[in-house]
Amino acid sequence: MSMQKSSDHELVKLYQAGTQQALEELIRRHKRSIFSAIYLIVRNRPLAEDIFQEAFIKIIHTLRSGNYNEEGKFGGWAVRVARNLTIDYVRKMKRDVTITDSEGNDIFNYIVIAEENREDKLMQSQTERQIKDLIKYLPEEQREVLILRHWGDLSFKEIADKTGVSINTALGRMRYALNNLRKLMVEKGVQI
Protein backbone atom coordinates (compact mmCIF):
# COMPACT_ATOMS: atom_id res chain seq x y z
CA MET A 1 0.00 0.00 0.00
CA SER A 2 1.41 3.39 -1.01
CA MET A 3 1.75 5.78 1.93
CA GLN A 4 0.76 8.74 -0.25
CA LYS A 5 -2.58 7.13 -1.14
CA SER A 6 -3.39 6.18 2.46
CA SER A 7 -5.82 8.26 4.51
CA ASP A 8 -4.63 10.00 7.66
CA HIS A 9 -6.61 7.44 9.68
CA GLU A 10 -4.80 4.57 7.97
CA LEU A 11 -1.43 6.26 8.47
CA VAL A 12 -2.10 6.72 12.19
CA LYS A 13 -2.96 3.03 12.53
CA LEU A 14 0.14 2.04 10.54
CA TYR A 15 2.37 4.22 12.71
CA GLN A 16 0.85 2.84 15.89
CA ALA A 17 1.60 -0.65 14.50
CA GLY A 18 5.28 0.32 14.07
CA THR A 19 5.57 1.69 10.51
CA GLN A 20 7.83 4.75 10.78
CA GLN A 21 7.15 5.81 7.15
CA ALA A 22 3.50 6.42 8.09
CA LEU A 23 4.58 9.14 10.54
CA GLU A 24 6.88 10.65 7.93
CA GLU A 25 3.95 10.88 5.51
CA LEU A 26 1.70 12.49 8.16
CA ILE A 27 4.41 15.07 8.86
CA ARG A 28 4.91 15.73 5.15
CA ARG A 29 1.16 16.27 4.66
CA HIS A 30 0.54 18.56 7.60
CA LYS A 31 3.82 20.34 8.37
CA ARG A 32 2.90 23.49 6.44
CA SER A 33 -0.45 24.07 8.18
CA ILE A 34 0.98 23.21 11.60
CA PHE A 35 4.01 25.49 11.16
CA SER A 36 1.77 28.29 9.84
CA ALA A 37 -0.51 28.06 12.88
CA ILE A 38 2.52 28.49 15.14
CA TYR A 39 4.23 31.18 13.07
CA LEU A 40 1.07 33.31 12.85
CA ILE A 41 1.11 33.59 16.63
CA VAL A 42 4.82 34.08 17.37
CA ARG A 43 5.99 35.71 14.10
CA ASN A 44 9.51 34.44 14.74
CA ARG A 45 10.83 31.67 12.48
CA PRO A 46 13.44 30.10 14.84
CA LEU A 47 10.97 30.15 17.73
CA ALA A 48 8.23 28.71 15.50
CA GLU A 49 10.60 25.91 14.44
CA ASP A 50 11.34 25.07 18.09
CA ILE A 51 7.65 24.98 19.00
CA PHE A 52 6.96 22.93 15.85
CA GLN A 53 9.44 20.30 17.06
CA GLU A 54 7.87 20.28 20.52
CA ALA A 55 4.44 19.90 18.95
CA PHE A 56 5.51 16.85 16.97
CA ILE A 57 7.14 15.32 20.04
CA LYS A 58 3.80 15.70 21.82
CA ILE A 59 1.90 14.34 18.80
CA ILE A 60 4.23 11.32 18.58
CA HIS A 61 3.93 10.68 22.32
CA THR A 62 0.12 10.84 22.11
CA LEU A 63 0.04 8.45 19.13
CA ARG A 64 2.47 5.98 20.74
CA SER A 65 0.64 5.97 24.06
CA GLY A 66 -2.65 5.15 22.33
CA ASN A 67 -4.28 8.31 23.68
CA TYR A 68 -5.07 9.71 20.22
CA ASN A 69 -8.83 9.84 19.91
CA GLU A 70 -10.05 9.93 16.31
CA GLU A 71 -12.86 12.44 16.99
CA GLY A 72 -11.99 14.62 14.04
CA LYS A 73 -9.37 14.83 11.34
CA PHE A 74 -5.73 14.27 12.23
CA GLY A 75 -4.64 17.54 10.60
CA GLY A 76 -7.06 19.67 12.61
CA TRP A 77 -6.11 17.89 15.81
CA ALA A 78 -2.39 18.34 15.14
CA VAL A 79 -2.88 22.06 14.45
CA ARG A 80 -4.80 22.42 17.74
CA VAL A 81 -1.97 20.67 19.62
CA ALA A 82 0.56 23.08 18.06
CA ARG A 83 -1.63 26.14 18.65
CA ASN A 84 -2.19 25.20 22.30
CA LEU A 85 1.55 24.67 22.84
CA THR A 86 2.22 28.07 21.26
CA ILE A 87 -0.35 29.80 23.44
CA ASP A 88 1.11 28.09 26.52
CA TYR A 89 4.55 29.34 25.53
CA VAL A 90 3.27 32.90 25.09
CA ARG A 91 1.54 32.77 28.46
CA LYS A 92 4.77 31.63 30.12
CA MET A 93 6.70 34.44 28.51
CA LYS A 94 3.94 36.90 29.51
CA ARG A 95 4.76 40.14 27.75
CA ASP A 96 8.40 39.39 27.02
CA VAL A 97 7.41 38.28 23.52
CA THR A 98 5.79 40.91 21.34
CA ILE A 99 3.21 39.45 19.00
CA THR A 100 1.84 41.77 16.37
CA ASP A 101 -1.08 41.70 13.99
CA SER A 102 -0.77 42.43 10.28
CA GLU A 103 -0.71 46.18 10.99
CA GLY A 104 2.16 45.91 13.50
CA ASN A 105 0.00 46.47 16.61
CA ASP A 106 0.71 44.41 19.73
CA ILE A 107 -2.15 41.89 19.98
CA PHE A 108 -2.07 42.18 23.75
CA ASN A 109 -3.76 45.55 23.20
CA TYR A 110 -6.81 43.50 22.13
CA ILE A 111 -6.43 40.28 24.10
CA VAL A 112 -5.77 40.07 27.79
CA ILE A 113 -4.54 36.83 29.31
CA ALA A 114 -5.81 37.45 32.82
CA GLU A 115 -4.99 35.80 36.09
CA GLU A 116 -7.86 33.62 37.22
CA ASN A 117 -9.77 35.49 39.91
CA ARG A 118 -13.41 36.30 40.43
CA GLU A 119 -13.21 39.97 39.39
CA ASP A 120 -11.29 39.17 36.21
CA LYS A 121 -13.77 36.43 35.30
CA LEU A 122 -16.67 38.81 35.82
CA MET A 123 -15.04 41.52 33.71
CA GLN A 124 -14.14 39.01 31.00
CA SER A 125 -17.70 37.68 30.92
CA GLN A 126 -19.08 41.23 30.60
CA THR A 127 -16.61 42.07 27.82
CA GLU A 128 -17.42 38.85 25.94
CA ARG A 129 -21.13 39.72 26.14
CA GLN A 130 -20.44 43.22 24.80
CA ILE A 131 -18.34 41.83 21.94
CA LYS A 132 -20.99 39.23 21.07
CA ASP A 133 -23.54 42.05 20.95
CA LEU A 134 -21.28 44.05 18.61
CA ILE A 135 -20.77 41.05 16.32
CA LYS A 136 -24.47 41.27 15.45
CA TYR A 137 -23.72 44.53 13.63
CA LEU A 138 -21.19 42.94 11.25
CA PRO A 139 -22.24 41.98 7.72
CA GLU A 140 -23.48 38.37 7.61
CA GLU A 141 -20.46 36.99 5.68
CA GLN A 142 -17.98 38.55 8.11
CA ARG A 143 -19.99 37.47 11.16
CA GLU A 144 -20.16 33.89 9.87
CA VAL A 145 -16.38 33.59 9.33
CA LEU A 146 -15.61 35.17 12.72
CA ILE A 147 -17.97 32.81 14.56
CA LEU A 148 -16.75 29.71 12.70
CA ARG A 149 -13.11 30.61 13.37
CA HIS A 150 -13.25 31.70 17.00
CA TRP A 151 -16.14 29.74 18.46
CA GLY A 152 -16.23 26.86 15.98
CA ASP A 153 -12.42 26.48 16.03
CA LEU A 154 -12.40 25.73 12.30
CA SER A 155 -9.40 26.26 10.05
CA PHE A 156 -9.70 28.73 7.18
CA LYS A 157 -9.76 25.78 4.77
CA GLU A 158 -12.68 24.25 6.68
CA ILE A 159 -14.44 27.63 6.73
CA ALA A 160 -13.88 28.03 2.97
CA ASP A 161 -15.31 24.56 2.32
CA LYS A 162 -18.29 25.13 4.63
CA THR A 163 -19.17 28.55 3.16
CA GLY A 164 -18.36 27.71 -0.46
CA VAL A 165 -15.71 30.39 -0.95
CA SER A 166 -11.94 30.38 -1.51
CA ILE A 167 -9.51 30.41 1.41
CA ASN A 168 -8.40 33.91 0.40
CA THR A 169 -12.01 35.13 0.53
CA ALA A 170 -12.44 33.58 3.98
CA LEU A 171 -9.21 35.24 5.17
CA GLY A 172 -10.31 38.58 3.72
CA ARG A 173 -13.70 38.36 5.42
CA MET A 174 -11.97 37.62 8.71
CA ARG A 175 -9.65 40.61 8.32
CA TYR A 176 -12.60 42.91 7.53
CA ALA A 177 -14.59 41.44 10.43
CA LEU A 178 -11.78 42.16 12.91
CA ASN A 179 -11.22 45.68 11.55
CA ASN A 180 -14.96 46.44 11.66
CA LEU A 181 -15.24 44.96 15.15
CA ARG A 182 -12.42 47.23 16.37
CA LYS A 183 -14.22 50.26 14.88
CA LEU A 184 -17.48 49.22 16.55
CA MET A 185 -15.68 48.81 19.87
CA VAL A 186 -14.34 52.37 19.61
CA GLU A 187 -17.77 53.73 18.60
CA LYS A 188 -19.58 51.94 21.43
CA GLY A 189 -16.83 52.55 24.01
CA VAL A 190 -16.12 48.86 24.63
CA GLN A 191 -12.69 48.35 26.14
CA ILE A 192 -10.81 45.11 26.57
Buried (B, 14 or more C-beta within 10 A) or exposed (E): EEBEEBEBEBBBBBBBEEBEEBBEBBBEBBEEBBBBBBBBBBBBEEBBEBBBEBBBEBBBEBBEEEEBEEEEBBBBBBBBBBBEBBEEBBEEEEEEBEBEBEEEEEEBEEEEEEEEEEEEEEBBEEBEEBBEEBBEBBEEBBBBBBBBBBEEEBBBEBBBEBBEBEBEBBBBBBBBBBBBBBEBBEEEEBEB
